[in-house]
Amino acid sequence: MTDDPTAQLHSAMPFTRLLGATAVASTPEQVRLRLDWDETRCTTAGLMHGGALMALADSAGGLCAFLNLPEGATGTATVTSATNFLRPVRSGHVEAVATPLNVGRTVIVVDTVLRDGDGRLCARVTQTQAVFR
């Protein structure tokens, strides 16, 4: 196994490779993923597609939940996700920072904040992850 956190991310979640996400940090307390602006990830007027932002947040939240699995659990899956878009991403990159809000036996709730390269809040996502046993 590699020590490269992005290679580990792509191995664990192959979709993140297709998305183009990179791992900045991943601990049970905080997962940070990054997605660079690219015209192939945009809608009209050069705005990063909301689906790309949601996929980045879901990936960060899923990894955060996985890193917080209780003993005996084998995995997680998103069961609810609420996104508030607050500012468009027009260039640079966006970083998703996921932190656990509640770690329970059957569900884990994660808060993910997305900020652009200037640190401005772009979106906030709250998701509930089911715990598999």
C-alpha positions as CSV (number, residue, x, y, z in Angstrom):
1,M,0.0,0.0,0.0
2,T,1.2,3.5,-0.8
3,D,1.8,6.3,1.7
4,D,0.3,8.8,-0.8
5,P,-3.1,10.0,0.7
6,T,-4.6,10.7,-2.7
7,A,-3.6,7.3,-4.0
8,Q,-5.2,5.8,-0.9
9,L,-8.4,7.9,-1.5
10,H,-8.6,6.8,-5.1
11,S,-8.1,3.1,-4.2
12,A,-10.8,3.3,-1.5
13,M,-13.2,5.4,-3.6
14,P,-12.5,5.0,-7.3
15,F,-15.1,7.7,-8.2
16,T,-12.8,10.3,-6.6
17,R,-10.2,9.6,-9.2
18,L,-12.8,10.2,-12.0
19,L,-13.9,13.4,-10.2
20,G,-10.3,14.6,-9.8
21,A,-10.4,15.0,-6.1
22,T,-7.2,15.0,-4.1
23,A,-6.6,14.3,-0.4
24,V,-5.2,17.1,1.7
25,A,-5.7,15.4,5.1
26,S,-7.7,12.5,6.6
27,T,-8.1,11.8,10.3
28,P,-11.2,10.7,12.2
29,E,-11.5,14.4,13.4
30,Q,-11.2,16.0,10.0
31,V,-11.1,15.0,6.3
32,R,-10.0,17.6,3.8
33,L,-10.4,17.0,0.0
34,R,-9.6,19.4,-2.8
35,L,-11.0,19.8,-6.3
36,D,-9.3,22.1,-8.8
37,W,-11.5,24.3,-11.0
38,D,-11.5,23.0,-14.6
39,E,-13.8,23.9,-17.5
40,T,-14.8,20.3,-17.8
41,R,-16.3,20.5,-14.3
42,C,-18.4,23.6,-15.1
43,T,-21.9,24.7,-16.1
44,T,-22.5,27.9,-17.9
45,A,-20.4,31.0,-17.4
46,G,-17.5,29.0,-16.0
47,L,-19.2,28.1,-12.7
48,M,-18.1,24.8,-11.2
49,H,-21.1,22.4,-11.4
50,G,-23.1,21.9,-8.3
51,G,-23.0,18.2,-8.8
52,A,-19.2,18.3,-8.7
53,L,-19.3,20.2,-5.4
54,M,-21.8,17.8,-4.0
55,A,-19.8,14.8,-5.1
56,L,-16.7,16.3,-3.4
57,A,-18.6,16.9,-0.2
58,D,-20.2,13.4,-0.3
59,S,-16.8,11.8,-0.7
60,A,-15.3,13.8,2.2
61,G,-18.2,13.1,4.4
62,G,-18.2,9.4,3.5
63,L,-14.5,9.1,4.3
64,C,-15.0,11.0,7.6
65,A,-17.8,8.6,8.5
66,F,-15.7,5.6,7.5
67,L,-12.8,6.8,9.7
68,N,-15.3,7.0,12.6
69,L,-16.9,3.6,12.3
70,P,-17.7,2.0,15.7
71,E,-16.1,-1.3,16.5
72,G,-17.6,-4.2,14.5
73,A,-18.9,-2.0,11.7
74,T,-17.9,-2.7,8.1
75,G,-18.9,0.4,6.1
76,T,-21.2,3.3,5.6
77,A,-23.6,4.8,2.9
78,T,-25.2,8.2,2.6
79,V,-28.9,8.1,3.5
80,T,-29.5,11.8,3.5
81,S,-27.6,14.9,2.3
82,A,-28.6,18.5,2.5
83,T,-26.6,21.1,0.5
84,N,-26.8,24.9,0.7
85,F,-24.9,26.6,-2.1
86,L,-23.7,30.0,-1.0
87,R,-21.1,31.2,-3.6
88,P,-20.1,30.0,-7.0
89,V,-16.6,28.7,-7.7
90,R,-15.3,30.4,-10.8
91,S,-11.5,29.6,-10.7
92,G,-8.8,28.1,-8.5
93,H,-10.0,25.3,-6.4
94,V,-12.5,24.3,-3.7
95,E,-11.7,22.5,-0.5
96,A,-14.1,20.3,1.4
97,V,-13.6,20.0,5.2
98,A,-15.7,17.3,6.8
99,T,-16.1,16.8,10.6
100,P,-18.3,14.4,12.5
101,L,-21.2,16.0,14.3
102,N,-22.5,12.8,15.9
103,V,-21.0,9.3,15.8
104,G,-23.6,6.7,16.8
105,R,-24.0,2.9,16.6
106,T,-26.4,3.0,13.5
107,V,-25.8,6.5,11.9
108,I,-23.0,9.0,11.7
109,V,-23.8,12.7,10.9
110,V,-21.1,14.7,9.2
111,D,-20.9,18.4,8.5
112,T,-18.9,19.4,5.4
113,V,-17.9,23.0,4.6
114,L,-16.7,23.9,1.1
115,R,-14.5,27.0,0.7
116,D,-12.9,28.4,-2.4
117,G,-9.1,29.1,-2.8
118,D,-9.6,32.5,-1.1
119,G,-11.2,30.9,1.9
120,R,-14.7,32.1,1.1
121,L,-17.6,29.8,2.1
122,C,-19.1,28.3,-1.1
123,A,-21.4,25.6,0.3
124,R,-22.3,23.7,3.5
125,V,-23.5,20.1,3.5
126,T,-24.9,18.0,6.3
127,Q,-25.3,14.3,5.7
128,T,-26.3,11.2,7.5
129,Q,-24.4,8.0,6.9
130,A,-25.9,4.6,7.8
131,V,-23.5,2.3,9.6
132,F,-23.2,-1.3,8.2
133,R,-22.5,-4.2,10.4
